[in-house]
Amino acid sequence: MLRSAAELGALFCDGIGDSIEVTSPHGAAFDHRLAFNILQASRLRMSKTEYIACPSCGRTLFDLEEVTARIRSKTGHLPGVKIAIMGCVVNGPGEMADADFGYVGSGPGHISLYVGKECVERAIPQAEADDRLIHLIKKHGQWVDPT
């Protein structure tokens, strides 16, 4: 899977090709999922929500894996939407530059929300941040109700 992704993804990112056929001993369902994941990663087909997250460091003041999983569970039904979840304001805004929406740690127990590169809500309590992010997505017309 990694070899296919690396070889084909690199070609797509260089602008060579726009479709993919994957055949493996793992079956058609696996092949289909792998193909769509490669097309999504190379930004040729946006078939699911994309998440951008930092690897975490000493400046991260919340459990990045837990928060990412929680936000993913609430927003995973939004194909084509890019959501960044960053641990701090030091590197987060730069690393999430191409995200549609950003959730960024801004201090102990506080989150700042971004639309694109613009910070639109600062230092909101973390307990309110998920709902405020969803409200922001709705406000910008990119929310659909889960089916």
Order of alpha helices (4+ residues) and beta strands (2+ residues): alpha-alpha-beta-alpha-beta-alpha-beta-beta-beta-alpha
